[in-house]
Amino acid sequence: MINRYGRFVVGALLVGSMTGSQTVRAEDKIAYQYEFEQIAIPAATADEPKLAEFSLARAADYIEQANFAWWKKRKCVACHTSGAYLLSRPALTPKIGKPSNEIRDFYVDALTQKQAKQRAELLRGIAPTQMAYIAGGLAEWDAHVRGNLSAETEAALRLMFELQGEDGSWGNTTCWPPFESSSYHGTTVAAMAAATAPEWLENLSDQELLAKVDKMKKYLRTTKPPHDYGRLLLLWTSTRLPNLLEAEQQQELIACIWKHQREDGGWSIRTFATPAAWGSGNRAEKLRAEPEFKNPPSDGHQTGLAILVLRDAGVPADDGRIRRGVNWLLQNQRQSGRWWTRSLNTDRYHFITFSGSCYPLLALSRCDALPKSQPTSTASLQSP
């Protein structure tokens, strides 16, 4: 919808109040979650009304507009938005159309910038994990849009492995869960990038790179995941990386996910780790102070991700527990097109609602629960 200021407002939703179970300070209140030129996406809130009927068009509009506004304004491959977008969006091409070439160009530019930096700079902080997201996004594009391996993805994967740590992991920060809180998380992103790039691993003959791949596998096999969220990521990675885990180990991880399912059929990210287990534990005080701490509600991020991983691990779509989760997703979409997930970090932007809207679409697609026809949306959004 175009509002009276000539701006695109996703879902035709006015900025909502922050009441009910979501208690925030006055200084945390914002008007828009994402904002750039003609795009104005209202703040994400717990009390945003739900849609009476699932809308693929609104969901598509939300992820397209939010991603576009983020990278155009920030010029950054951020794990929570542009990173999550290109790891998810290409696989949705059959349902909502091909993503814009402009976002791939942005990733290629990001790769070029990384290639121009000194290795010491590329090893600082979150940079290794960010490189894994760049390689992963380009690999997903090749797998679902291009159909074969590109030179850019090959170059991204090689640079990604140059940044691998001595223990086989990829460096990350420890302060912004879930994406930017552990090297374990970064390593699963890197492993999935290598496994997703069309025929890259199968045709790999470079002995140095093969040794790095083996070191990566050893890290994932021998390093204890920091929490059940990490165990879920390990299972997901094992569905793409051949022989990473034994079948019995995969079944144990599947059982771990099932035990977290809520009575309403959904999943909550907050049950997958104790407050102190996220990163350095710097969000523990915030998480313990939440009104729903003892009984956290289901959310879009974890429900979508749990179903997606379970399906990729071979759980059939007609499993009654999967169908309950699908039903939760169909009944809990908000007017903006997104699904609500409260941030683990601050009560301002709630950027986790972005991955919390990509994962549900992928999950519904894996369960053949999306409409057959493509929606009218901004899926082919180009810059103004």
Secondary structure, DSSP 8 states (H G I E B T S, - for coil): -B-TTS-B-GGG-------TT----GGG--SEEEEETTEEEE---TT--B-SS--HHHHHHHHHHHHHHHHHHH----IIIIIHHHHHGGGGHHHH----HHHHHHHHHHHHHHHTS-HHHHTSTTHHHHHHHHHHHHHHHIIIII-S--HHHHHHHHHHHHT--TTS-----SSBTTTBS-HHHHHHHHHHHHHHSTTTTTT---HHHHHHHHHHHHHHHHS--SSHHHHHHHHHHHTTSTTSS-HHHHHHHHHHHHTT--TTS---GGGGS-GGGSTTSTTHHHHHTSTTTTS----HHHHHHHHHHHHHTT--TT-HHHHHHHHHHHH-BBTTS-B----SS-SS--THHHHHHHHHHHHHHHTT-S-SS---SSTT----
